[in-house]
């Protein structure tokens, strides 16, 4: 019996380790063990009871002979005589052991069902804007993720600065970026089906993710959120979720994909600005660097990360800038052969709507390669208006206009020095 129980325990351990088929093995093993116990082929009592049974058989030759040979007297003796006190005790012990084994099997089954169930959710984790079925999100190690986020935030500026200068980043910066970016990217990919966003980075910048990262990062720096801050951040997240649902209800089949992304970033920015207002100056200093805050690719708390499909467009003169901008837009839409001359006025207006783009910057500067999110947003809105004007102007075929409407690449025009 001990061996049978060991096998049962092994079945549970196998399930915990994720071994295929162990649940079926558990059922088979438990049923076999109970059956053996019920017919008395493997007594489950103490060692002394087993020895008594052997001794009884040895001192009763006739009874032993009948059982061994299967003689005619065996059935009559088994069913027709009152059991001896010793037999009655053994039957009672077997019945109790049988009941105990049934309870053990049920207990093991319950434990296995618990082990296979989704992980329990911590009551302190922010979940606003999420559905119920989020196993990958529920398994997130927020403490570890926040450490990687903070470490990567420290390494990225030096890494990108060297790249912008055409230099090779230090081995230490390369190591730090590689080491800390991988877990964050893996998390973003793992929750993409559960956490809404334009892409994997959209999932990563979801306010529930950002709130959990902010919360745990502050715990690690010994400036944790107060109870009132926790309540305020949760209320802010719920308000964002309700607002975003209303925004999505306004989308139609004619809404441009790029407009949906711009609206997503806008809503996330409002949440982030609200979250910053909840923090103390000391907490904000730990999380945000004025030199890099809001910059694409550098600020890991900024929804600027959503713009995976983004490209800077530069030139030394305004005329060249407008020509490059329109050419890049048409190429992106697959309209390289289309006549662009009728759209010249549109692109000129596009540039007029983002006046800061005429403030010349160096082509290797952060302002050109890693602009701030508010500048990207301003350029994206101007681009949307330009796309809609061109698509509805009648200068393109219906098929060409549809191709233009599907463009999701954000173009950021900027005048360059020199």
C-alpha positions as CSV (number, residue, x, y, z in Angstrom):
1,X,0.0,0.0,0.0
2,X,2.8,2.4,0.8
3,X,4.2,1.8,-2.7
4,X,0.8,2.6,-4.2
5,X,0.6,5.9,-2.2
6,X,4.1,6.7,-3.3
7,X,3.0,6.3,-6.9
8,X,0.0,8.5,-6.2
9,X,2.3,11.2,-4.8
10,X,4.5,10.8,-7.8
11,X,1.5,11.6,-10.0
12,X,0.9,14.8,-8.3
13,X,4.6,15.8,-8.5
14,X,4.5,15.0,-12.2
15,X,1.5,17.3,-12.7
16,X,3.3,20.1,-10.9
17,X,6.2,19.7,-13.2
18,X,3.9,19.8,-16.2
19,X,4.5,16.1,-17.3
20,X,2.0,15.1,-19.9
21,X,-0.4,12.2,-19.1
22,X,0.2,12.2,-15.3
23,X,-3.4,13.0,-14.6
24,X,-4.5,9.8,-16.3
25,X,-1.7,7.9,-14.6
26,X,-3.0,9.1,-11.3
27,X,-6.5,7.8,-12.0
28,X,-5.2,4.4,-13.1
29,X,-2.8,4.0,-10.2
30,X,-5.4,5.1,-7.6
31,X,-8.1,2.8,-9.0
32,X,-5.8,-0.1,-9.0
33,X,-4.6,0.5,-5.5
34,X,-8.2,0.7,-4.2
35,X,-9.2,-2.4,-6.1
36,X,-6.3,-4.4,-4.6
37,X,-7.2,-3.2,-1.1
38,X,-10.8,-4.1,-1.5
39,X,-10.1,-7.8,-2.5
40,X,-7.5,-8.1,0.2
41,X,-4.5,-9.0,-2.1
42,X,-2.4,-6.3,-0.5
43,X,-3.5,-5.7,3.1
44,X,-3.2,-2.0,4.2
45,X,-2.9,-2.6,7.9
46,X,0.2,-2.6,10.1
47,X,3.1,-5.0,9.8
48,X,1.8,-7.0,12.7
49,X,-1.6,-7.5,11.2
50,X,0.0,-8.8,8.0
51,X,2.1,-11.2,10.0
52,X,-0.9,-12.4,11.9
53,X,-2.7,-13.2,8.7
54,X,0.3,-15.2,7.5
55,X,0.5,-17.1,10.8
56,X,-3.3,-17.9,10.7
57,X,-2.9,-19.4,7.2
58,X,0.1,-21.5,8.3
59,X,-1.7,-23.0,11.4
60,X,-4.8,-24.0,9.5
61,X,-3.7,-26.5,6.8
62,X,-7.2,-27.4,5.6
63,X,-8.1,-23.7,5.1
64,X,-4.8,-23.0,3.5
65,X,-5.2,-26.0,1.1
66,X,-8.7,-25.0,0.1
67,X,-7.6,-21.4,-0.7
68,X,-4.5,-22.6,-2.6
69,X,-6.2,-25.3,-4.7
70,X,-9.5,-23.5,-5.2
71,X,-11.4,-26.5,-3.7
72,X,-15.1,-26.9,-3.4
73,X,-15.1,-26.1,0.3
74,X,-13.7,-22.6,-0.3
75,X,-16.8,-20.8,-1.5
76,X,-19.0,-22.5,1.1
77,X,-16.5,-21.7,3.9
78,X,-16.1,-18.0,2.7
79,X,-19.9,-17.4,2.3
80,X,-21.5,-19.8,4.8
81,X,-19.6,-19.4,8.1
82,X,-19.5,-16.5,10.5
83,X,-16.0,-14.8,10.3
84,X,-13.7,-15.5,13.2
85,X,-12.9,-12.5,15.4
86,X,-9.5,-12.2,13.8
87,X,-11.1,-12.2,10.3
88,X,-13.7,-9.6,11.4
89,X,-10.9,-7.3,12.6
90,X,-9.0,-7.7,9.3
91,X,-12.3,-7.0,7.3
92,X,-12.9,-3.9,9.4
93,X,-9.3,-2.7,9.0
94,X,-9.5,-3.2,5.2
95,X,-12.8,-1.3,5.0
96,X,-11.3,1.6,6.9
97,X,-8.2,1.5,4.7
98,X,-10.4,1.4,1.6
99,X,-12.2,4.5,2.8
100,X,-9.0,6.3,3.6
101,X,-7.6,5.5,0.2
102,X,-10.7,6.9,-1.5
103,X,-10.4,10.1,0.5
104,X,-6.7,10.3,-0.4
105,X,-7.5,9.9,-4.1
106,X,-10.1,12.6,-3.9
107,X,-7.7,14.9,-2.1
108,X,-5.0,14.3,-4.7
109,X,-7.4,15.1,-7.5
110,X,-8.5,18.3,-5.9
111,X,-4.8,19.3,-5.4
112,X,-4.1,18.6,-9.1
113,X,-7.1,20.6,-10.2
114,X,-5.8,23.5,-8.1
115,X,-2.3,23.1,-9.5
116,X,-3.7,23.3,-13.0
117,X,-6.0,26.2,-12.3
118,X,-4.9,29.8,-13.4
119,X,-2.7,31.6,-10.9
120,X,-4.5,33.5,-8.2
121,X,-4.6,37.2,-8.7
122,X,-3.0,39.4,-6.1
123,X,-5.6,41.9,-4.8
124,X,-3.0,44.7,-5.1
125,X,-2.4,44.4,-8.8
126,X,-4.0,47.0,-11.1
127,X,-6.3,45.4,-13.7
128,X,-8.3,48.3,-15.1
129,X,-9.2,47.9,-18.7
130,X,-8.6,44.2,-18.8
131,X,-10.8,41.2,-19.4
132,X,-11.2,38.2,-17.1
133,X,-9.0,35.7,-19.0
134,X,-5.5,37.0,-18.6
135,X,-3.2,34.2,-17.5
136,X,0.0,35.7,-18.9
137,X,-0.7,39.0,-17.2
138,X,-1.6,37.4,-14.0
139,X,1.7,35.5,-13.9
140,X,3.8,38.7,-14.4
141,X,6.6,39.3,-12.0
142,X,6.2,43.0,-11.5
143,X,9.1,43.4,-9.1
144,X,11.5,41.8,-11.6
145,X,10.0,43.7,-14.6
146,X,10.3,47.0,-12.8
147,X,13.9,46.3,-12.1
148,X,14.6,45.6,-15.7
149,X,12.7,48.7,-16.8
150,X,14.7,51.0,-14.4
151,X,18.1,49.4,-15.4
152,X,17.2,49.7,-19.2
153,X,16.2,53.3,-18.7
154,X,19.6,54.1,-17.2
155,X,21.5,52.3,-20.0
156,X,19.6,53.6,-23.1
157,X,20.7,57.2,-23.2
158,X,24.4,56.4,-23.4
159,X,23.7,53.6,-25.8
160,X,21.7,55.8,-28.2
161,X,24.0,58.8,-27.9
162,X,27.0,56.7,-29.0
163,X,24.9,55.3,-32.0
164,X,23.8,58.8,-33.0
165,X,27.5,60.0,-33.1
166,X,28.4,57.0,-35.3
167,X,30.3,55.4,-32.4
168,X,30.2,51.9,-31.0
169,X,28.4,51.8,-27.6
170,X,30.5,50.6,-24.7
171,X,30.4,46.8,-24.0
172,X,28.8,47.6,-20.7
173,X,26.0,49.5,-22.3
174,X,25.4,46.8,-24.9
175,X,25.3,44.2,-22.2
176,X,22.9,46.2,-20.0
177,X,20.6,47.0,-22.9
178,X,20.5,43.3,-24.1
179,X,20.1,41.9,-20.6
180,X,17.2,44.2,-19.6
181,X,15.4,44.6,-22.8
182,X,14.8,40.9,-23.5
183,X,12.6,40.2,-20.4
184,X,10.5,43.3,-21.1
185,X,10.0,42.4,-24.8
186,X,9.1,38.8,-23.8
187,X,6.5,40.1,-21.4
188,X,5.0,42.5,-24.0
189,X,4.7,39.6,-26.5
190,X,3.2,37.2,-24.0
191,X,0.4,39.6,-23.0
192,X,-0.4,40.9,-26.5
193,X,-3.5,38.7,-26.9
194,X,-4.7,39.7,-23.4
195,X,-3.8,43.4,-23.1
196,X,-5.3,45.7,-25.7
197,X,-2.9,47.8,-27.8
198,X,-2.0,48.7,-31.4
199,X,0.9,46.2,-31.2
200,X,3.1,44.6,-28.6
201,X,4.4,48.0,-27.4
202,X,0.8,49.1,-27.2
203,X,0.2,46.3,-24.8
204,X,3.3,47.2,-22.8
205,X,2.2,50.8,-22.5
206,X,-1.3,49.9,-21.4
207,X,-2.2,51.9,-18.3
208,X,-2.6,48.8,-16.1
209,X,0.9,47.7,-17.1
210,X,2.3,51.2,-16.5
211,X,0.6,51.5,-13.1
212,X,2.0,48.2,-11.9
213,X,5.5,49.0,-13.1
214,X,5.4,52.5,-11.5
215,X,4.0,51.0,-8.2
216,X,6.7,48.3,-7.9
217,X,9.5,50.6,-9.1
218,X,8.7,53.0,-6.2
219,X,8.5,50.1,-3.7
220,X,12.1,49.1,-4.7
221,X,13.3,52.7,-4.3
222,X,11.8,52.9,-0.8
223,X,9.3,55.6,-1.8
224,X,6.2,53.5,-2.2
225,X,2.8,54.9,-3.0
226,X,0.7,55.9,0.0
227,X,-2.7,54.4,0.5
228,X,-4.3,57.6,-0.9
229,X,-2.0,57.5,-3.9
230,X,-3.0,53.9,-4.5
231,X,-6.7,54.8,-4.4
232,X,-6.1,57.8,-6.7
233,X,-4.1,55.8,-9.2
234,X,-6.8,53.1,-9.3
235,X,-9.6,55.6,-9.8
236,X,-7.6,57.3,-12.6
237,X,-7.2,53.9,-14.3
238,X,-10.9,53.2,-14.1
239,X,-11.6,56.6,-15.5
240,X,-9.2,56.0,-18.4
241,X,-10.8,52.7,-19.1
242,X,-14.3,54.2,-19.3
243,X,-13.0,57.0,-21.5
244,X,-11.2,54.6,-23.9
245,X,-14.3,52.5,-24.3
246,X,-16.3,55.6,-25.3
247,X,-13.6,56.6,-27.7
248,X,-13.7,53.2,-29.4
249,X,-17.4,53.3,-29.8
250,X,-16.9,56.3,-32.0
251,X,-14.7,54.3,-34.4
252,X,-16.4,53.2,-37.6
253,X,-15.4,51.0,-40.6
254,X,-14.2,54.2,-42.3
255,X,-11.9,55.3,-39.4
256,X,-8.3,55.3,-40.6
257,X,-6.0,52.7,-38.8
258,X,-3.5,55.5,-38.0
259,X,-6.3,57.6,-36.4
260,X,-7.0,54.7,-34.0
261,X,-3.3,54.6,-33.0
262,X,-3.2,58.3,-32.5
263,X,-6.3,58.2,-30.3
264,X,-4.8,55.3,-28.3
265,X,-1.6,57.3,-27.6
266,X,-3.6,60.4,-26.7
267,X,-5.7,58.5,-24.1
268,X,-2.6,56.9,-22.6
269,X,-0.9,60.3,-22.4
270,X,-3.8,61.7,-20.4
271,X,-3.5,58.8,-18.0
272,X,0.3,59.2,-17.7
273,X,0.0,63.0,-17.0
274,X,-2.7,62.2,-14.4
275,X,-0.5,59.6,-12.8
276,X,2.4,62.0,-12.6
277,X,0.2,64.5,-10.8
278,X,-0.5,61.9,-8.1
279,X,3.2,61.4,-7.4
280,X,5.4,63.5,-5.1
281,X,8.3,65.4,-6.5
282,X,10.7,62.8,-5.1
283,X,8.8,60.0,-6.7
284,X,8.7,61.8,-10.1
285,X,12.5,62.4,-9.9
286,X,13.1,58.7,-9.6
287,X,10.9,57.8,-12.6
288,X,11.3,60.6,-15.0
289,X,14.5,62.4,-16.4
290,X,13.7,65.8,-17.9
291,X,16.4,65.1,-20.6
292,X,14.7,61.9,-21.8
293,X,11.1,62.1,-20.7
294,X,8.7,61.4,-23.4
295,X,11.4,60.6,-26.0
296,X,10.7,57.7,-28.3
297,X,12.9,54.6,-27.7
298,X,14.2,56.1,-24.4
299,X,11.3,56.8,-22.0
300,X,9.9,53.3,-21.2
301,X,6.9,54.8,-19.5
302,X,5.9,56.9,-22.5
303,X,3.2,55.7,-25.0
304,X,5.6,57.0,-27.7
305,X,6.8,53.4,-27.7
306,X,3.6,52.5,-29.5
307,X,5.0,54.1,-32.7
308,X,7.0,51.1,-33.8
309,X,6.2,52.2,-37.4
310,X,7.8,55.6,-37.4
311,X,10.3,57.4,-39.6
312,X,12.0,60.8,-39.5
313,X,12.1,62.8,-42.7
314,X,14.7,65.6,-43.0
315,X,16.1,68.1,-45.5
316,X,18.2,71.3,-45.5
317,X,15.4,73.5,-47.1
318,X,11.7,73.7,-46.7
319,X,11.1,72.9,-50.4
320,X,13.2,69.8,-50.2
321,X,11.5,68.8,-46.9
322,X,8.1,69.0,-48.5
323,X,9.2,67.0,-51.6
324,X,10.8,64.3,-49.4
325,X,7.7,64.1,-47.2
326,X,5.2,63.7,-50.0
327,X,7.5,61.2,-51.8
328,X,7.9,59.1,-48.7
329,X,4.1,59.1,-48.0
330,X,3.3,57.9,-51.6
331,X,6.0,55.2,-51.5
332,X,4.7,53.9,-48.2
333,X,1.2,53.6,-49.7
334,X,2.6,51.8,-52.7
335,X,1.9,54.7,-55.0
336,X,5.4,55.4,-56.3
337,X,4.2,55.7,-59.9
338,X,1.2,58.0,-59.1
339,X,1.3,61.7,-59.9
340,X,2.1,63.7,-56.8
341,X,2.1,67.2,-58.3
342,X,-1.6,67.8,-57.4
343,X,-0.8,67.2,-53.8
344,X,1.9,69.8,-53.4
345,X,-0.5,72.2,-51.6
346,X,-1.5,69.5,-49.2
347,X,2.0,68.8,-48.0
348,X,2.8,72.5,-47.7
349,X,-0.2,72.8,-45.4
350,X,1.0,69.7,-43.5
351,X,4.3,71.4,-42.7
352,X,2.5,74.7,-41.7
353,X,0.5,72.7,-39.2
354,X,3.6,71.7,-37.3
355,X,5.7,74.9,-37.1
356,X,8.4,73.4,-34.8
357,X,9.5,71.1,-37.7
358,X,11.0,74.2,-39.3
359,X,13.4,74.7,-36.3
360,X,16.6,73.2,-37.7
361,X,18.3,70.4,-35.7
362,X,21.4,68.3,-36.3
363,X,20.7,65.1,-38.2
364,X,22.4,63.0,-35.4
365,X,20.5,64.7,-32.6
366,X,17.9,63.2,-30.2
367,X,15.4,65.8,-31.5
368,X,15.6,64.2,-34.9
369,X,16.0,60.5,-34.1
370,X,14.2,60.3,-30.8
371,X,11.6,63.2,-30.7
372,X,9.3,63.7,-27.8
373,X,5.9,62.2,-27.9
374,X,4.0,65.5,-28.1
375,X,5.9,66.3,-31.2
376,X,5.2,62.9,-32.7
377,X,1.5,63.3,-31.9
378,X,1.4,66.8,-33.5
379,X,3.0,65.5,-36.7
380,X,0.8,62.4,-36.8
381,X,-2.4,64.5,-36.5
382,X,-1.2,66.7,-39.3
383,X,-0.3,63.6,-41.4
384,X,-3.8,62.3,-40.9
385,X,-5.4,65.5,-42.2
386,X,-3.1,65.4,-45.2
387,X,-3.9,61.8,-45.9
388,X,-7.6,62.5,-45.8
389,X,-7.3,65.5,-48.0
390,X,-5.4,63.7,-50.6
391,X,-7.6,60.6,-50.5
392,X,-10.8,62.6,-50.9
393,X,-9.4,65.0,-53.5
394,X,-10.3,62.8,-56.5
395,X,-6.8,62.8,-57.9
396,X,-6.3,59.1,-57.0
397,X,-8.3,56.1,-58.1
398,X,-10.5,54.5,-55.5
399,X,-7.9,51.7,-55.1
400,X,-5.1,54.2,-54.7
401,X,-7.1,56.2,-52.2
402,X,-7.8,53.1,-50.2
403,X,-4.1,52.2,-50.1
404,X,-3.3,55.6,-48.8
405,X,-5.9,55.3,-46.1
406,X,-4.2,52.1,-44.8
407,X,-0.9,53.8,-44.1
408,X,0.2,53.4,-40.5
409,X,3.8,54.6,-40.7
410,X,4.1,58.0,-38.9
411,X,6.4,60.5,-40.6
412,X,8.1,63.2,-38.6
413,X,9.4,66.0,-40.8
414,X,12.2,68.2,-39.5
415,X,14.5,70.8,-41.1
416,X,18.1,69.9,-40.7
417,X,21.1,72.2,-40.0
418,X,23.9,72.6,-42.5
